[in-house]
Amino acid sequence: MLFRTWDQPFDNDGRAEATVEVTDHVGVPHVVVSEHRLVRRVLADPDTFRPDNALDAVSPMPVSALRVLASYGFKLPATLANNGGVSHPAIREITAQALHPARVEALRPWLTGLVRRRVAGLAARLRAGEPVDLYADLAADLPLLVLAKLVELPAADAAVVKEFSRAALELFWAPLDSPRQLALAETVGRFHTVLRDFAATAGGMVGELRAHTAAAGLPKDTPVGALFFLLVAGQETTSQFLTLLLHRLTGEPAVLDGLARGTVGVDDVVEEGLRLVPPIPTWRRVAARDTDLDGFPVRRGASIVLWLARAGLTAAENPHDFVPGQRGSRRHLAFGAGAHRCVGAQLSRMEAAVVVAETAPLLRDAEILRGPWCPDNLSFRIPDTFTIRHP
């Protein structure tokens, strides 16, 4: 269950397994919390439930993989998701300013034009009887292109960045054997040197982080760590969400009809998508002290897996149905909650709204040739393709 939570059956009241203990592939126990109220409680209490383990590798790395990472000077100091210390608020604020909603909204016309041109090309191919891959041909690099408008990024080919970000998601969050870890460590370590060299002189957000790092006496790789996480969480997860949402909408003709008629709001569709197909189904915390969750004992040092996707289901009036605007639709926890709530939430929402509005006509009467397949992973769904054609 732990590595394919999106495939698990769901009971309507969501309470039968609100808190359970599950042992993973290497014998480590985790307290899995799925009830919406309890998940929010954990996220809102960073003193009792700390974020320190958020980026810990779930498959302990062999010495050979650690040596590869060390050979590239790989370091990942606590910056954003795994930072429960006093340095977190300032680092978060610098990052949040770069992704400020006003700056994000200013990009909407540019992104709309870009997506519209791509969709026109895809429509022409579909009319000619060709299949199109809505992941590779549309969703894969869009969030990276948008992020590059907001944050100064290394001058690396998009394919190289995508290879790195997907490798990082697998290396730290997937059940792996040693040979695979070794290969992934090479990919992640190699790109880490690119990030480190870039962070030494970059301007914008990275430059501000560099100045703050020096003034506050933080580890010198702090800007690199923040950029590392941003390149994963700031674009890869949105690519995944776009792919999963478009796939879900292909099976929702009433929603597509409502979008075409203007009786269904795009923003409501996005929120319902975040509730039903969040790209991050789980996230982790670690107990700082002995405590309990509604009587379920949680020992100090215990890994806590927050089942965000299940919590989103329990929040809605009709848990399984795609009903934009229904009661509870916006109570999902796709972006987390509390002090570590995703700083890129509005960025992801804007990108999804543009893509849904422009792409929905392609999904009507589409035949799915190959739906997204996601490999085993604790916290991320990483679709490989979404190929359609028009009969």
Number of C-alpha atoms within 10 A of each C-alpha: 12 19 20 16 20 22 8 10 8 16 13 13 13 17 13 12 14 21 23 14 16 14 13 16 12 10 8 11 14 21 23 23 24 27 25 24 13 17 26 18 15 23 24 17 12 20 14 17 24 24 25 19 20 23 18 13 16 21 19 17 18 13 11 14 21 17 16 20 21 13 12 18 14 22 17 18 17 22 26 26 23 21 21 20 15 8 15 17 16 16 21 20 13 17 22 15 14 21 22 17 16 11 14 21 16 10 16 17 11 12 20 17 13 14 22 17 13 15 21 14 12 22 19 11 15 18 12 11 12 14 17 21 20 22 22 15 17 19 25 25 19 21 24 21 13 19 20 14 14 17 18 18 20 15 10 11 8 14 11 11 19 18 14 24 24 18 20 21 24 25 26 23 21 20 21 19 12 15 12 13 24 21 14 24 27 20 21 23 23 18 21 23 15 15 21 22 13 19 24 15 10 19 15 14 24 25 16 15 24 23 13 17 19 12 9 11 9 16 15 14 21 25 29 27 22 22 27 22 19 20 20 20 18 23 26 25 24 28 25 26 25 30 28 27 22 23 22 16 19 19 17 16 13 14 21 22 15 14 18 15 10 10 10 18 17 21 18 17 25 27 23 26 27 27 29 26 24 28 28 26 26 29 24 26 24 24 24 18 15 12 15 11 14 9 8 13 12 20 15 14 15 18 22 28 26 28 26 27 25 29 27 27 29 26 22 21 14 15 22 13 13 20 21 20 16 15 12 17 27 20 18 26 26 26 19 20 16 14 16 20 15 19 23 22 16 17 23 22 17 18 25 28 21 21 25 22 19 18 21 19 16 20 22 18 14 16 15 19 13 14 17 19 13 16 16 19 24 25 26 27 27 24 19 18 22 22 20 23 23 20 10
